[in-house]
Amino acid sequence: MSEKKQNLSSYDPHKVPGADHMRVGIVVSEWNPEITGALLRGAVETLEQHGLPENQLFVHYVPGSFELPQGAAYLIDQLEVDAVICLGCVIQGETRHFEFICQAVSQGIMNLQLDSGIPVIFGVLTTDTYEQAKNRAGGKHGNKGDEAAVTAIKMIDLKNRLGA
C-alpha cells in the first residue's frame, strides 16, 4: 500500500499486450496542470512503450475533473476509440466540494463505460494534499498515468479476446 511508500506503478511489462492496433483517447483536466501534465506524460510514455502509434492517440483537454465524463463521451462518439483514459486531480479543501466532485466524476466514468461498452479508465487523483498528488504523479508512489495506460491496454485486450 502507499503507506509503505512503494512505487504503485511497478508492473511486469511482459504481461502487457502490444498496443500497436489500438486507438486510445485521453481526456485531461486543465485544473492542477502540474499534476495532470505529469499524469499525461506518464500515460503517453507507457502507451508508446507498448507500441501505440502516435496517430492512434488522441489527447483532449477539459476545464476540470467534473467535465471528464462528458469529454470522454465526446471522444467515444466522435473518434471511435477503443478506450478513453480520464486524467485529473481533485485535492481536498475546506468544504464538501471535494466529495461532490469526486463522487460525480467516478459515477460519471462508471456509467459511461457501462453504457458505451468502451473501457473508460479512472486516472483521477483524489488526495488530501498537493504533496500527495505530486507523489502519485511521477513521485515516490509512481505515476497514476502509467497505471491508467496499462489498464486501458489490458481492458482493450480483454474486450478483443472475448469478442465483445
Legacy VTK file of the C-alpha trace (Angstrom):
# vtk DataFile Version 3.0
C-alpha trace
ASCII
DATASET POLYDATA
POINTS 164 float
0.000 0.000 0.000
1.003 3.625 -0.288
1.645 3.669 3.473
4.794 1.615 2.767
5.994 4.268 0.312
6.243 1.812 -2.547
6.021 2.673 -6.210
2.462 1.687 -7.091
3.211 1.888 -10.820
5.580 -1.080 -10.861
4.442 -3.806 -13.256
5.839 -6.525 -15.462
5.857 -5.077 -18.994
5.939 -8.598 -20.431
2.417 -9.152 -19.094
1.005 -6.210 -21.051
-0.240 -6.871 -24.598
1.011 -4.867 -27.546
-0.963 -1.715 -28.311
0.016 -1.310 -31.973
-3.539 -1.973 -33.205
-5.368 0.102 -30.576
-6.929 3.585 -30.671
-6.800 5.372 -27.326
-8.218 8.703 -26.244
-7.026 10.652 -23.242
-9.088 13.400 -21.640
-7.092 15.642 -19.312
-8.357 18.128 -16.753
-6.789 21.585 -17.009
-7.175 22.039 -13.248
-3.920 21.399 -11.301
-1.918 21.418 -14.559
1.431 20.495 -12.997
-0.131 17.276 -11.727
-2.313 16.450 -14.729
0.566 17.208 -17.099
2.739 14.687 -15.254
-0.082 12.124 -15.380
-0.419 12.712 -19.121
3.319 12.297 -19.717
3.272 9.018 -17.812
0.277 7.699 -19.743
1.649 8.684 -23.155
5.106 7.236 -22.454
3.592 3.947 -21.273
1.290 3.682 -24.290
4.220 4.373 -26.620
6.383 1.794 -24.810
3.741 -0.789 -25.624
3.589 0.126 -29.301
0.673 2.544 -29.629
1.286 4.591 -32.796
1.237 8.369 -32.318
-1.535 8.758 -34.899
-3.786 6.432 -32.885
-3.547 8.514 -29.703
-5.993 11.384 -29.210
-5.406 13.843 -26.360
-8.003 16.470 -25.478
-8.483 18.802 -22.533
-11.479 19.766 -20.409
-11.669 22.586 -17.843
-11.837 20.410 -14.722
-12.311 16.886 -13.430
-16.099 17.324 -13.323
-16.063 17.560 -17.140
-14.020 14.387 -17.700
-17.022 12.043 -18.263
-18.537 14.379 -20.884
-15.181 14.815 -22.615
-14.730 11.040 -22.663
-18.206 10.638 -24.166
-17.268 13.052 -26.971
-14.138 11.030 -27.759
-16.112 7.775 -27.822
-18.780 9.263 -30.103
-16.529 11.227 -32.455
-13.229 9.342 -32.634
-14.220 5.668 -32.379
-11.564 4.939 -29.773
-11.080 1.543 -28.134
-10.678 3.126 -24.685
-10.536 6.526 -23.026
-8.259 7.417 -20.140
-9.549 10.186 -17.872
-6.791 12.097 -16.063
-7.499 14.606 -13.334
-6.623 15.713 -9.838
-9.006 16.761 -7.070
-7.406 17.929 -3.825
-9.337 18.137 -0.566
-10.158 21.667 0.501
-12.041 23.161 3.405
-15.528 22.486 2.001
-17.518 19.453 0.868
-16.927 20.414 -2.788
-14.237 17.696 -2.933
-16.756 14.973 -2.027
-19.312 16.097 -4.588
-16.787 16.352 -7.425
-15.127 13.005 -6.659
-18.464 11.208 -6.417
-19.816 12.764 -9.612
-16.670 12.051 -11.625
-16.335 8.438 -10.509
-20.032 7.749 -11.072
-19.989 9.500 -14.452
-16.990 7.483 -15.636
-18.521 4.211 -14.440
-21.861 4.958 -16.081
-20.216 5.936 -19.354
-18.173 2.775 -19.635
-21.117 0.544 -18.780
-23.450 2.367 -21.190
-20.955 2.608 -24.068
-19.222 -0.756 -23.707
-15.913 1.098 -24.125
-13.358 0.992 -21.294
-13.191 4.405 -19.619
-10.269 4.423 -17.224
-10.314 6.321 -13.926
-6.967 8.091 -13.714
-8.117 10.759 -11.294
-6.109 11.507 -8.181
-8.267 12.237 -5.134
-5.826 13.361 -2.485
-5.804 15.296 0.762
-2.819 17.454 -0.181
-0.898 18.764 -3.157
2.166 16.867 -1.917
0.241 13.568 -2.024
-0.797 14.359 -5.593
2.822 15.045 -6.615
3.882 11.742 -5.050
1.354 9.924 -7.272
2.123 11.891 -10.448
5.685 10.749 -11.009
6.889 10.941 -7.419
7.743 8.300 -4.856
4.465 6.437 -5.325
4.775 6.161 -9.100
2.545 7.715 -11.708
-1.183 7.056 -11.884
-0.946 7.942 -15.591
1.262 4.877 -16.156
-1.235 2.706 -14.310
-4.168 4.103 -16.281
-2.395 3.404 -19.591
-1.644 -0.202 -18.629
-5.248 -0.637 -17.518
-6.538 0.720 -20.842
-4.356 -1.668 -22.833
-5.390 -4.661 -20.737
-9.095 -3.801 -20.927
-8.990 -3.331 -24.710
-7.209 -6.668 -24.991
-9.774 -8.395 -22.774
-12.643 -6.981 -24.824
-10.973 -8.054 -28.072
-10.188 -11.564 -26.821
-13.776 -12.064 -25.699
-15.144 -10.674 -28.949
-17.219 -8.157 -27.018
LINES 1 165
164 0 1 2 3 4 5 6 7 8 9 10 11 12 13 14 15 16 17 18 19 20 21 22 23 24 25 26 27 28 29 30 31 32 33 34 35 36 37 38 39 40 41 42 43 44 45 46 47 48 49 50 51 52 53 54 55 56 57 58 59 60 61 62 63 64 65 66 67 68 69 70 71 72 73 74 75 76 77 78 79 80 81 82 83 84 85 86 87 88 89 90 91 92 93 94 95 96 97 98 99 100 101 102 103 104 105 106 107 108 109 110 111 112 113 114 115 116 117 118 119 120 121 122 123 124 125 126 127 128 129 130 131 132 133 134 135 136 137 138 139 140 141 142 143 144 145 146 147 148 149 150 151 152 153 154 155 156 157 158 159 160 161 162 163
